[in-house]
Amino acid sequence: MLNRSTYHFDLSTGRMFNPLDMFTGDNDWEKKLNSEIEKILGKDLGYHYDGMNLVDEIGCYKLSANGLEICYTPYMGPAPGGGFVCLTIPYENIDEFILPDSLLGQVLGEIEK
């Protein structure tokens, strides 16, 4: 069985943090995230998930320069039988859910200036 784990550290403090703490985490967030995942999986990979909550199947999250990277591990979601499926959701697609006072919100705010 394969597995993948991600760890996030604030380089200024050395403390570990959960990247999802930078997002609102409300019901609208989950619906929007699920919709974005379905779009990418359907368009790029040809998967179809009628009504399935793909957010519940996420193996790990990673903050990247290009967006929120989401990975599915074997036997979960769109990767039955092994291997990893990773997709990136651009921050502009989910920016309404990024907490402005979070580290991510501050960094993205600086980039926009």
HELIX and SHEET records of a PDB file:
HELIX    1   1 PRO A   19  MET A   22  5                                   4    
HELIX    2   2 ASN A   27  ILE A   40  1                                  14    
HELIX    3   3 LEU A   41  LEU A   45  3                                   5    
HELIX    4   4 LEU A   54  GLU A   57  5                                   4    
HELIX    5   5 TYR A   91  ILE A   94  1                                   4    
HELIX    6   6 ASP A   95  PHE A   97  5                                   3    
HELIX    7   7 LEU A  103  GLU A  112  1                                  10    
SHEET    1   A 2 HIS A   8  PHE A   9  0                                        
SHEET    2   A 2 MET A  16  PHE A  17 -1                                        
SHEET    1   B 3 CYS A  60  LEU A  63  0                                        
SHEET    2   B 3 LEU A  68  TYR A  72 -1                                        
SHEET    3   B 3 VAL A  85  ILE A  89 -1                                        
END                                                                             
